[in-house]
């Protein structure tokens, strides 16, 4: 009888450990999803900043004027 109780207790502890492992996998998955959204926002902001920087850079603005003069206005 006592051996049955010990076995039952061990089975419950093992199952509890398995549930904790699955829960930690779900926690990692949730963190990865949050990180993906944050990384996308970062890349979008970085791309917008680079576009602004290129558009306002004096040397590139002069190059754009020269190319527009040679090739004509860019089609929009």
TIMI-2910 file (N, C-alpha, C, CB; in pm, 1 decimal, decimal comma, always signed):
<rs>
+----------+----------+----------+----------+----------+----------+----------+----------+----------+----------+----------+----------+------+
!      n_x !      n_y !      n_z !     ca_x !     ca_y !     ca_z !      c_x !      c_y !      c_z !     cb_x !     cb_y !     cb_z ! resn !
+----------+----------+----------+----------+----------+----------+----------+----------+----------+----------+----------+----------+------+
!    +81,5 !   -118,8 !     +0,0 !     +0,0 !     +0,0 !     +0,0 !    +86,9 !   +126,7 !     +0,0 !    -93,2 !     -1,0 !   +120,3 !  Unk !
!   +189,0 !   +127,9 !    +85,9 !   +277,3 !   +243,4 !    +93,2 !   +353,7 !   +261,8 !    -37,4 !   +374,7 !   +228,6 !   +209,8 !  Unk !
!   +392,7 !   +151,1 !   -100,7 !   +462,4 !   +159,3 !   -229,2 !   +372,1 !   +218,2 !   -336,6 !   +511,7 !    +20,9 !   -272,3 !  Unk !
!   +243,1 !   +184,3 !   -332,6 !   +148,8 !   +241,9 !   -428,1 !   +137,6 !   +393,1 !   -409,4 !    +10,9 !   +176,4 !   -413,3 !  Unk !
!   +135,3 !   +437,0 !   -287,3 !   +126,2 !   +580,4 !   -258,7 !   +251,7 !   +652,4 !   -306,5 !   +105,1 !   +604,6 !   -108,0 !  Unk !
!   +367,2 !   +592,2 !   -283,3 !   +493,2 !   +653,8 !   -329,2 !   +496,5 !   +658,6 !   -481,9 !   +616,5 !   +575,1 !   -275,0 !  Unk !
!   +452,6 !   +552,6 !   -546,7 !   +449,6 !   +549,3 !   -692,9 !   +353,1 !   +654,8 !   -746,9 !   +409,3 !   +409,2 !   -743,1 !  Unk !
!   +236,3 !   +665,3 !   -685,7 !   +137,9 !   +765,7 !   -728,1 !   +193,9 !   +906,5 !   -710,0 !     +6,3 !   +750,0 !   -648,3 !  Unk !
!   +257,9 !   +930,8 !   -598,0 !   +318,2 !  +1061,9 !   -573,8 !   +426,7 !  +1091,9 !   -677,0 !   +376,9 !  +1068,7 !   -431,9 !  Unk !
!   +508,8 !   +992,4 !   -708,4 !   +614,9 !  +1011,9 !   -807,6 !   +555,9 !  +1039,5 !   -945,9 !   +706,7 !   +888,4 !   -813,0 !  Unk !
!   +449,5 !   +969,2 !   -980,9 !   +382,8 !   +993,0 !  -1110,2 !   +331,4 !  +1136,7 !  -1116,8 !   +265,4 !   +892,7 !  -1131,4 !  Unk !
!   +271,5 !  +1185,7 !  -1009,9 !   +220,2 !  +1322,8 !  -1007,6 !   +333,6 !  +1425,3 !  -1016,3 !   +138,2 !  +1346,5 !   -880,3 !  Unk !
!   +443,1 !  +1398,0 !   -948,1 !   +557,7 !  +1489,3 !   -957,1 !   +614,3 !  +1492,0 !  -1098,7 !   +667,3 !  +1448,1 !   -857,4 !  Unk !
!   +621,6 !  +1374,7 !  -1160,8 !   +673,1 !  +1367,3 !  -1298,2 !   +581,6 !  +1442,9 !  -1394,2 !   +687,2 !  +1220,1 !  -1343,2 !  Unk !
!   +452,0 !  +1422,6 !  -1378,9 !   +355,9 !  +1494,2 !  -1465,6 !   +361,1 !  +1644,8 !  -1441,1 !   +212,2 !  +1442,3 !  -1441,8 !  Unk !
!   +376,7 !  +1685,0 !  -1316,5 !   +387,9 !  +1828,1 !  -1285,3 !   +512,0 !  +1887,2 !  -1351,9 !   +393,5 !  +1850,4 !  -1132,0 !  Unk !
!   +621,4 !  +1813,8 !  -1349,3 !   +744,5 !  +1860,7 !  -1414,1 !   +723,8 !  +1873,8 !  -1565,0 !   +861,9 !  +1764,2 !  -1384,4 !  Unk !
!   +652,9 !  +1778,8 !  -1623,4 !   +624,5 !  +1785,6 !  -1767,3 !   +539,3 !  +1908,3 !  -1799,0 !   +552,7 !  +1657,0 !  -1815,0 !  Unk !
!   +442,3 !  +1938,4 !  -1714,5 !   +358,7 !  +2057,3 !  -1735,0 !   +440,4 !  +2185,0 !  -1722,5 !   +243,2 !  +2059,4 !  -1634,6 !  Unk !
!   +533,8 !  +2187,5 !  -1626,5 !   +620,6 !  +2305,5 !  -1613,0 !   +707,1 !  +2322,7 !  -1735,9 !   +708,8 !  +2294,3 !  -1488,0 !  Unk !
!   +755,7 !  +2212,2 !  -1793,3 !   +838,1 !  +2219,9 !  -1913,5 !   +756,0 !  +2275,2 !  -2030,5 !   +895,8 !  +2080,8 !  -1948,7 !  Unk !
!   +635,5 !  +2225,6 !  -2047,8 !   +549,7 !  +2274,4 !  -2156,0 !   +517,5 !  +2422,1 !  -2134,3 !   +419,2 !  +2191,2 !  -2164,5 !  Unk !
!   +492,1 !  +2460,2 !  -2010,9 !   +464,0 !  +2600,9 !  -1981,2 !   +583,6 !  +2689,0 !  -2015,6 !   +426,7 !  +2618,2 !  -1833,1 !  Unk !
!   +703,4 !  +2641,9 !  -1986,8 !   +821,9 !  +2722,1 !  -2019,5 !   +841,0 !  +2732,9 !  -2170,4 !   +947,4 !  +2661,2 !  -1955,0 !  Unk !
!   +807,2 !  +2628,3 !  -2244,6 !   +814,4 !  +2635,9 !  -2391,5 !   +716,5 !  +2741,8 !  -2441,9 !   +783,0 !  +2496,9 !  -2456,5 !  Unk !
!   +597,0 !  +2746,6 !  -2384,1 !   +500,2 !  +2847,8 !  -2424,1 !   +547,1 !  +2988,2 !  -2386,2 !   +364,6 !  +2819,0 !  -2360,5 !  Unk !
!   +612,8 !  +3002,1 !  -2273,1 !   +668,4 !  +3132,3 !  -2234,3 !   +773,3 !  +3178,8 !  -2334,8 !   +730,1 !  +3124,9 !  -2093,4 !  Unk !
!   +857,9 !  +3087,5 !  -2378,4 !   +961,0 !  +3122,3 !  -2476,7 !   +895,7 !  +3161,0 !  -2609,1 !  +1059,7 !  +3004,3 !  -2497,3 !  Unk !
!   +792,5 !  +3088,0 !  -2648,8 !   +722,1 !  +3119,8 !  -2773,4 !   +657,4 !  +3257,7 !  -2766,3 !   +615,6 !  +3013,3 !  -2803,4 !  Unk !
!   +598,5 !  +3290,6 !  -2653,3 !   +537,7 !  +3423,1 !  -2635,9 !   +643,8 !  +3532,8 !  -2641,6 !   +461,3 !  +3430,3 !  -2502,2 !  Unk !
!   +757,7 !  +3509,1 !  -2579,2 !   +866,2 !  +3607,8 !  -2582,2 !   +918,6 !  +3626,4 !  -2724,1 !   +980,7 !  +3565,0 !  -2488,8 !  Unk !
!   +927,1 !  +3518,4 !  -2800,0 !   +973,3 !  +3528,3 !  -2938,6 !   +874,2 !  +3607,6 !  -3023,7 !   +994,2 !  +3388,1 !  -2998,5 !  Unk !
!   +745,7 !  +3587,9 !  -3000,6 !   +644,8 !  +3663,1 !  -3075,1 !   +653,9 !  +3812,0 !  -3042,9 !   +503,8 !  +3610,5 !  -3043,3 !  Unk !
!   +671,9 !  +3845,0 !  -2915,2 !   +689,0 !  +3985,3 !  -2875,9 !   +814,6 !  +4043,7 !  -2937,9 !   +694,9 !  +3998,4 !  -2723,1 !  Unk !
!   +921,6 !  +3967,4 !  -2938,8 !  +1047,1 !  +4015,2 !  -2995,1 !  +1033,5 !  +4038,9 !  -3144,9 !  +1159,6 !  +3915,6 !  -2967,1 !  Unk !
!   +962,1 !  +3951,7 !  -3215,0 !   +944,3 !  +3967,9 !  -3359,1 !   +871,0 !  +4097,7 !  -3389,2 !   +867,5 !  +3848,5 !  -3418,1 !  Unk !
!   +768,3 !  +4127,8 !  -3313,3 !   +694,7 !  +4252,9 !  -3333,8 !   +784,5 !  +4373,7 !  -3305,9 !   +569,6 !  +4257,3 !  -3243,4 !  Unk !
!   +863,3 !  +4365,4 !  -3200,8 !   +954,6 !  +4475,1 !  -3167,0 !  +1061,8 !  +4493,0 !  -3274,2 !  +1020,6 !  +4449,6 !  -3030,7 !  Unk !
!  +1114,5 !  +4383,3 !  -3324,2 !  +1217,5 !  +4392,1 !  -3428,6 !  +1159,9 !  +4451,6 !  -3556,9 !  +1277,6 !  +4252,9 !  -3457,2 !  Unk !
!  +1037,1 !  +4416,0 !  -3591,4 !   +974,4 !  +4473,4 !  -3710,6 !   +958,0 !  +4623,3 !  -3694,6 !   +838,3 !  +4407,7 !  -3737,8 !  Unk !
!   +913,0 !  +4665,5 !  -3577,0 !   +898,5 !  +4809,5 !  -3551,0 !  +1033,9 !  +4879,2 !  -3560,2 !   +835,3 !  +4833,9 !  -3411,7 !  Unk !
!  +1138,2 !  +4818,8 !  -3505,3 !  +1272,6 !  +4875,9 !  -3511,8 !  +1319,0 !  +4890,0 !  -3656,9 !  +1371,5 !  +4788,9 !  -3432,7 !  Unk !
!  +1300,1 !  +4785,1 !  -3735,9 !  +1342,9 !  +4789,7 !  -3876,1 !  +1265,1 !  +4895,5 !  -3952,4 !  +1324,9 !  +4652,6 !  -3943,0 !  Unk !
!  +1134,5 !  +4906,8 !  -3926,7 !  +1054,8 !  +5009,6 !  -3993,5 !  +1104,5 !  +5149,6 !  -3959,3 !   +907,9 !  +4995,7 !  -3955,2 !  Unk !
!  +1133,6 !  +5172,2 !  -3831,5 !  +1185,1 !  +5303,4 !  -3789,9 !  +1323,2 !  +5330,8 !  -3848,7 !  +1191,3 !  +5312,0 !  -3637,1 !  Unk !
!  +1407,5 !  +5228,8 !  -3850,9 !  +1541,3 !  +5246,8 !  -3906,3 !  +1534,4 !  +5276,5 !  -4056,0 !  +1627,2 !  +5122,1 !  -3880,6 !  Unk !
!  +1448,1 !  +5206,8 !  -4127,7 !  +1432,9 !  +5230,1 !  -4271,6 !  +1382,6 !  +5371,8 !  -4297,8 !  +1336,2 !  +5126,8 !  -4333,3 !  Unk !
!  +1284,9 !  +5416,1 !  -4220,8 !  +1233,3 !  +5552,2 !  -4237,4 !  +1342,8 !  +5655,4 !  -4210,6 !  +1113,6 !  +5576,2 !  -4143,3 !  Unk !
!  +1423,9 !  +5631,2 !  -4108,5 !  +1533,6 !  +5724,3 !  -4077,0 !  +1636,4 !  +5727,1 !  -4189,1 !  +1601,6 !  +5685,1 !  -3944,5 !  Unk !
!  +1667,4 !  +5611,8 !  -4245,8 !  +1763,7 !  +5606,8 !  -4356,1 !  +1709,8 !  +5678,0 !  -4479,0 !  +1798,1 !  +5461,9 !  -4390,7 !  Unk !
!  +1581,7 !  +5662,0 !  -4505,9 !  +1521,3 !  +5730,8 !  -4620,8 !  +1527,8 !  +5881,5 !  -4601,3 !  +1374,9 !  +5686,0 !  -4641,0 !  Unk !
!  +1495,7 !  +5928,5 !  -4478,9 !  +1506,3 !  +6073,0 !  -4451,4 !  +1649,9 !  +6120,9 !  -4465,8 !  +1454,3 !  +6105,3 !  -4310,0 !  Unk !
!  +1743,6 !  +6043,3 !  -4416,2 !  +1884,6 !  +6083,7 !  -4422,3 !  +1932,4 !  +6093,7 !  -4566,4 !  +1972,5 !  +5984,5 !  -4344,9 !  Unk !
!  +1896,7 !  +5995,8 !  -4647,7 !  +1937,9 !  +5998,0 !  -4788,5 !  +1872,5 !  +6115,5 !  -4860,8 !  +1901,3 !  +5864,8 !  -4858,3 !  Unk !
!  +1745,8 !  +6141,7 !  -4831,1 !  +1674,0 !  +6249,6 !  -4899,1 !  +1730,0 !  +6386,7 !  -4863,4 !  +1526,2 !  +6244,0 !  -4864,3 !  Unk !
!  +1783,9 !  +6403,5 !  -4743,9 !  +1832,6 !  +6535,1 !  -4701,3 !  +1984,4 !  +6549,0 !  -4711,7 !  +1789,7 !  +6561,6 !  -4559,1 !  Unk !
!  +2053,3 !  +6446,6 !  -4751,8 !  +2199,4 !  +6454,1 !  -4761,1 !  +2236,2 !  +6547,6 !  -4876,1 !  +2262,5 !  +6311,9 !  -4782,2 !  Unk !
!  +2320,1 !  +6649,4 !  -4850,6 !  +2349,4 !  +6749,6 !  -4955,4 !  +2416,7 !  +6689,6 !  -5079,1 !  +2438,5 !  +6858,9 !  -4898,6 !  Unk !
!  +2509,6 !  +6598,5 !  -5060,8 !  +2577,7 !  +6541,0 !  -5176,6 !  +2482,2 !  +6458,2 !  -5261,0 !  +2695,5 !  +6455,2 !  -5131,9 !  Unk !
!  +2394,9 !  +6385,4 !  -5195,9 !  +2298,8 !  +6304,5 !  -5269,9 !  +2193,5 !  +6391,6 !  -5336,6 !  +2232,2 !  +6203,4 !  -5177,5 !  Unk !
!  +2158,4 !  +6503,1 !  -5274,6 !  +2062,7 !  +6594,9 !  -5336,2 !  +2121,9 !  +6653,4 !  -5464,1 !  +2023,7 !  +6707,9 !  -5237,7 !  Unk !
!  +2248,9 !  +6689,5 !  -5459,3 !  +2315,8 !  +6742,2 !  -5579,0 !  +2323,9 !  +6635,8 !  -5687,4 !  +2457,0 !  +6793,0 !  -5544,5 !  Unk !
!  +2355,2 !  +6513,1 !  -5648,4 !  +2360,7 !  +6403,7 !  -5745,0 !  +2223,8 !  +6381,6 !  -5808,1 !  +2410,0 !  +6274,4 !  -5677,7 !  Unk !
!  +2118,5 !  +6388,6 !  -5728,5 !  +1983,5 !  +6372,6 !  -5781,8 !  +1952,0 !  +6481,9 !  -5883,8 !  +1880,4 !  +6374,8 !  -5668,0 !  Unk !
!  +1992,8 !  +6605,6 !  -5854,5 !  +1969,3 !  +6714,5 !  -5948,4 !  +2043,9 !  +6690,5 !  -6080,3 !  +2012,3 !  +6848,2 !  -5886,4 !  Unk !
!  +2167,7 !  +6646,4 !  -6069,8 !  +2246,1 !  +6618,7 !  -6190,8 !  +2183,7 !  +6506,3 !  -6271,7 !  +2390,5 !  +6582,9 !  -6154,5 !  Unk !
!  +2142,6 !  +6399,7 !  -6203,5 !  +2081,4 !  +6287,8 !  -6275,3 !  +1948,0 !  +6327,5 !  -6336,1 !  +2062,4 !  +6168,6 !  -6181,9 !  Unk !
!  +1869,9 !  +6409,0 !  -6263,8 !  +1744,5 !  +6457,7 !  -6320,1 !  +1770,3 !  +6543,1 !  -6443,1 !  +1666,3 !  +6537,6 !  -6215,9 !  Unk !
!  +1874,2 !  +6624,3 !  -6438,2 !  +1908,7 !  +6706,7 !  -6554,4 !  +1953,4 !  +6621,4 !  -6672,3 !  +2018,5 !  +6806,2 !  -6518,0 !  Unk !
!  +2021,9 !  +6512,3 !  -6647,3 !  +2071,7 !  +6426,9 !  -6755,2 !  +1961,7 !  +6335,9 !  -6809,0 !  +2189,8 !  +6342,9 !  -6706,3 !  Unk !
!  +1887,7 !  +6272,6 !  -6718,5 !  +1787,4 !  +6174,5 !  -6758,8 !  +1646,8 !  +6232,7 !  -6765,2 !  +1789,1 !  +6058,0 !  -6663,9 !  Unk !
!  +1627,3 !  +6352,3 !  -6713,8 !  +1492,2 !  +6407,2 !  -6704,6 !  +1433,3 !  +6374,9 !  -6567,7 !  +1401,6 !  +6351,3 !  -6817,8 !  Unk !
!  +1318,1 !  +6432,4 !  -6540,8 !  +1253,5 !  +6408,7 !  -6410,7 !  +1220,0 !  +6261,4 !  -6394,3 !  +1125,5 !  +6494,1 !  -6396,5 !  Unk !
!  +1235,6 !  +6216,6 !  -6274,0 !  +1203,2 !  +6075,7 !  -6244,0 !  +1052,3 !  +6058,0 !  -6247,6 !  +1260,3 !  +6032,4 !  -6104,4 !  Unk !
!  +1009,6 !  +5945,0 !  -6301,8 !   +866,8 !  +5915,1 !  -6305,6 !   +819,7 !  +5879,0 !  -6166,7 !   +836,2 !  +5801,0 !  -6404,6 !  Unk !
!   +706,7 !  +5930,7 !  -6126,7 !   +656,9 !  +5903,5 !  -5992,4 !   +537,4 !  +5814,7 !  -5996,7 !   +622,9 !  +6030,9 !  -5920,5 !  Unk !
+----------+----------+----------+----------+----------+----------+----------+----------+----------+----------+----------+----------+------+
</rs>
